[in-house]
Amino acid sequence: MKSAKMSAIVLTVAAAGMASMSVARADEAQAKSLLKAMSDYLGAQKTVSFEYDTNLEFVTKQQQKIGLASSGTLALERPDKLRATRTGGFANVEMVFDGKTLTLLGKNANVYAQIEAPGTIDHLVDELRDKYHRPVPAADLLMSDPYKELMEPVTDVKDVGSGVIRGVECDHLAFRTNEVDWQIWIAQGAQPYPCRYVITSKKVKGSPQYTLDIRAWKAAGEVAPDAFKLEIPPGAQKLTPGQIPDFDDIPSIFRAKGAK
């Protein structure tokens, strides 16, 4: 009798474990499906524009947690046009790519640099990251196939459930890689655009975190013919491509040991 009871307990525990594994796999599949839907939607848009806010949080040499806030705008026209602005307490930057040349203007310092990079937006992002070691934050979302870029290094996937960003109900997903943890909130409905994207570094002391909030989302709209032209102001100093600063540069007084 005791043996029968013990067998029943073991079977119950095993069944519960299998059920939990099945739920986890279902959640993972659902999360991947939601991310793929967002990716397909983004990649299918010929034109996109939005406004954004960012917050870069890190720990200083004095072990104080600091957040640097900035705001900006972005417009793109696939496959090879891009314009972005970013204004913060330490930088006022405008970047324009016309399919042939990337021009980066630092308005506060009145300096600019140009890079010849004929090709697509995908090619430009790869060039900045691999050749110039200047990755554009959250650039994976601008690529023609975000799912491929985002999922390639992923080791763990979770469907966290629903969340609300500025009144928009979103699907909240969480992912892990060897280098970072990242989360994304995707608007529910016919336009599954990213409302919030959070990247947390696991390899740098203090686990710096980058948050991108997207608002005023517009897709499939008209883009002005001169939207991807940038006028260089008189007297601006030209830098070499190697002198281009980080797009989210942290002032040296705030840099933590081990941060890059």
C-alpha positions as CSV (number, residue, x, y, z in Angstrom):
1,M,0.0,0.0,0.0
2,K,2.8,2.4,0.9
3,S,4.6,1.4,-2.3
4,A,1.4,2.3,-4.3
5,K,1.1,5.7,-2.5
6,M,4.8,6.5,-3.2
7,S,4.4,5.6,-6.8
8,A,1.4,7.9,-7.1
9,I,3.4,10.8,-5.5
10,V,6.3,10.2,-7.9
11,L,4.0,10.2,-10.9
12,T,2.2,13.3,-9.7
13,V,5.5,15.2,-9.2
14,A,6.7,14.0,-12.6
15,A,3.5,15.1,-14.3
16,A,3.7,18.5,-12.6
17,G,7.3,18.8,-13.8
18,M,6.3,17.9,-17.4
19,A,3.4,20.3,-17.3
20,S,5.8,23.1,-16.2
21,M,8.2,22.3,-19.0
22,S,5.3,22.3,-21.5
23,V,4.1,25.7,-20.3
24,A,7.7,27.0,-20.5
25,R,8.1,25.8,-24.0
26,A,4.7,27.3,-24.9
27,D,5.7,30.6,-23.4
28,E,9.0,30.5,-25.3
29,A,7.3,29.7,-28.6
30,Q,4.7,32.5,-28.0
31,A,7.5,35.0,-27.2
32,K,9.4,34.1,-30.4
33,S,6.2,34.3,-32.4
34,L,5.5,37.8,-31.1
35,L,9.0,39.0,-31.7
36,K,8.9,37.5,-35.3
37,A,5.6,39.3,-35.9
38,M,7.2,42.6,-34.8
39,S,10.2,41.9,-37.0
40,D,8.1,41.1,-40.1
41,Y,6.0,44.3,-39.5
42,L,9.1,46.5,-39.2
43,G,10.9,45.0,-42.1
44,A,7.9,45.5,-44.3
45,Q,7.6,49.2,-43.7
46,K,9.1,51.3,-46.5
47,T,9.1,54.4,-44.3
48,V,9.2,54.8,-40.6
49,S,9.5,57.8,-38.3
50,F,9.2,58.2,-34.5
51,E,10.4,60.2,-31.5
52,Y,12.3,58.6,-28.7
53,D,13.6,59.1,-25.2
54,T,16.7,57.3,-23.8
55,N,18.1,56.7,-20.3
56,L,21.6,55.3,-19.9
57,E,22.2,54.1,-16.3
58,F,25.6,53.2,-15.0
59,V,27.7,53.2,-11.8
60,T,30.4,55.7,-11.3
61,K,33.9,55.2,-9.9
62,Q,32.5,56.4,-6.6
63,Q,29.8,53.6,-6.8
64,Q,27.0,56.1,-7.4
65,K,24.3,55.1,-9.8
66,I,23.7,57.8,-12.5
67,G,21.2,58.1,-15.3
68,L,21.8,60.2,-18.4
69,A,18.7,61.2,-20.3
70,S,18.4,62.2,-23.9
71,S,15.7,62.6,-26.6
72,G,15.6,62.5,-30.3
73,T,13.9,61.7,-33.6
74,L,14.4,59.1,-36.3
75,A,13.2,58.7,-39.9
76,L,14.1,56.0,-42.4
77,E,13.3,55.1,-45.9
78,R,14.2,51.6,-46.9
79,P,16.5,50.4,-48.2
80,D,19.1,53.2,-47.9
81,K,18.0,56.4,-46.2
82,L,18.3,57.4,-42.5
83,R,18.1,60.5,-40.4
84,A,18.5,60.6,-36.7
85,T,18.9,63.3,-34.0
86,R,19.8,63.1,-30.4
87,T,19.9,65.8,-27.8
88,G,21.1,65.3,-24.2
89,G,23.0,67.1,-21.5
90,F,26.4,66.3,-23.1
91,A,25.7,66.1,-26.9
92,N,23.5,67.5,-29.6
93,V,24.0,65.2,-32.6
94,E,22.5,64.8,-36.0
95,M,23.2,61.9,-38.4
96,V,22.1,61.6,-42.0
97,F,22.7,58.7,-44.4
98,D,21.7,59.2,-48.1
99,G,22.6,55.8,-49.4
100,K,26.2,56.8,-50.2
101,T,27.6,59.0,-47.4
102,L,27.0,59.1,-43.7
103,T,27.3,62.6,-42.2
104,L,27.5,63.1,-38.5
105,L,27.2,66.6,-37.1
106,G,28.1,67.6,-33.5
107,K,26.1,70.8,-33.1
108,N,27.5,71.9,-29.7
109,A,31.1,71.5,-30.7
110,N,30.5,72.5,-34.4
111,V,32.3,69.5,-35.7
112,Y,31.3,67.0,-38.4
113,A,32.6,63.8,-40.0
114,Q,31.7,61.9,-43.1
115,I,32.0,58.2,-44.0
116,E,31.6,56.8,-47.5
117,A,29.5,53.7,-47.0
118,P,27.4,53.1,-50.1
119,G,24.7,50.5,-49.6
120,T,21.7,49.7,-47.4
121,I,20.9,50.7,-43.8
122,D,21.9,47.2,-42.8
123,H,25.3,47.7,-44.4
124,L,25.8,51.0,-42.7
125,V,25.0,49.6,-39.2
126,D,27.5,46.8,-39.8
127,E,30.2,49.2,-41.0
128,L,29.8,51.4,-37.9
129,R,30.0,48.5,-35.6
130,D,32.6,46.3,-37.2
131,K,34.9,48.8,-39.0
132,Y,34.7,51.9,-36.8
133,H,33.7,50.3,-33.5
134,R,30.9,52.7,-33.1
135,P,27.7,50.7,-32.6
136,V,24.4,52.6,-32.8
137,P,22.3,51.8,-29.7
138,A,19.3,49.7,-30.5
139,A,20.3,49.6,-34.2
140,D,19.0,46.0,-34.5
141,L,15.5,47.4,-34.6
142,L,16.3,49.3,-37.7
143,M,17.6,46.3,-39.7
144,S,15.6,44.7,-42.4
145,D,15.3,41.5,-40.4
146,P,15.4,42.4,-36.7
147,Y,14.4,38.9,-35.6
148,K,17.6,37.5,-37.1
149,E,19.8,40.2,-35.5
150,L,18.2,39.9,-32.1
151,M,17.7,36.2,-31.7
152,E,21.1,34.9,-33.0
153,P,22.9,35.1,-29.6
154,V,19.8,34.4,-27.4
155,T,20.1,31.6,-24.8
156,D,16.9,32.1,-22.8
157,V,13.4,33.4,-23.8
158,K,10.4,34.4,-21.6
159,D,6.9,35.7,-22.3
160,V,6.5,38.0,-19.2
161,G,2.9,38.9,-20.1
162,S,1.2,42.3,-20.7
163,G,2.5,45.8,-19.9
164,V,1.2,49.3,-20.6
165,I,3.5,52.0,-22.0
166,R,2.0,55.5,-22.3
167,G,-1.4,54.0,-22.5
168,V,-0.5,51.5,-25.1
169,E,-1.0,47.8,-24.1
170,C,2.1,45.8,-25.0
171,D,3.4,42.3,-25.0
172,H,6.4,42.1,-22.6
173,L,9.2,39.7,-23.6
174,A,12.5,39.0,-21.9
175,F,15.6,37.5,-23.4
176,R,19.1,36.5,-22.2
177,T,22.5,36.2,-24.0
178,N,25.9,35.6,-22.7
179,E,26.7,39.3,-22.8
180,V,23.4,41.0,-22.0
181,D,19.9,40.6,-20.8
182,W,17.3,42.5,-22.8
183,Q,13.6,43.2,-22.7
184,I,11.1,44.5,-25.2
185,W,7.5,45.8,-25.0
186,I,5.7,45.4,-28.3
187,A,2.4,47.2,-29.1
188,Q,-0.6,44.9,-29.4
189,G,-2.8,45.1,-32.5
190,A,-2.2,45.8,-36.2
191,Q,1.0,47.8,-35.7
192,P,3.3,45.7,-33.5
193,Y,6.0,48.3,-33.1
194,P,8.5,48.4,-30.2
195,C,7.3,50.7,-27.4
196,R,10.3,50.1,-25.1
197,Y,13.6,48.3,-25.4
198,V,15.9,47.7,-22.5
199,I,19.4,46.3,-22.6
200,T,21.3,45.4,-19.4
201,S,25.0,44.6,-19.6
202,K,26.2,41.6,-17.6
203,K,29.9,41.9,-18.3
204,V,30.6,45.5,-17.0
205,K,30.8,46.3,-13.3
206,G,27.6,47.9,-12.1
207,S,25.5,46.3,-14.9
208,P,24.9,49.5,-17.0
209,Q,21.4,49.6,-18.5
210,Y,20.2,51.4,-21.7
211,T,16.5,52.1,-22.1
212,L,14.9,53.3,-25.3
213,D,11.2,54.5,-25.2
214,I,9.6,55.1,-28.6
215,R,6.6,57.4,-29.1
216,A,4.8,59.2,-32.0
217,W,5.2,56.1,-34.2
218,K,4.4,56.6,-37.9
219,A,4.7,54.2,-40.7
220,A,4.0,54.1,-44.4
221,G,3.9,57.9,-44.5
222,E,5.4,60.4,-47.0
223,V,9.0,61.6,-46.5
224,A,10.0,65.0,-47.7
225,P,12.5,65.0,-50.6
226,D,15.1,66.9,-48.6
227,A,14.7,64.9,-45.4
228,F,18.0,63.1,-46.0
229,K,20.2,66.1,-46.6
230,L,22.3,67.8,-44.0
231,E,23.6,71.3,-44.2
232,I,27.1,71.7,-42.7
233,P,27.2,75.1,-40.8
234,P,29.9,77.6,-41.6
235,G,33.1,77.2,-39.8
236,A,32.4,73.6,-38.7
237,Q,35.6,71.6,-38.2
238,K,35.9,68.3,-40.2
239,L,37.0,65.2,-38.2
240,T,38.4,62.0,-39.6
241,P,36.1,58.9,-39.4
242,G,38.4,57.6,-36.6
243,Q,37.6,60.6,-34.5
244,I,33.9,60.0,-34.5
245,P,32.7,59.9,-30.8
246,D,30.4,57.3,-29.4
247,F,26.8,57.9,-30.1
248,D,25.9,57.7,-26.4
249,D,29.2,59.0,-25.0
250,I,29.7,59.0,-21.3
251,P,31.7,61.9,-19.9
252,S,35.1,60.7,-18.6
253,I,34.3,61.9,-15.0
254,F,31.5,59.3,-14.9
255,R,33.2,56.3,-16.5
256,A,33.4,53.2,-14.3
257,K,36.4,51.0,-14.3
258,G,36.1,48.4,-17.0
259,A,33.5,50.4,-18.9
260,K,34.0,51.0,-22.6
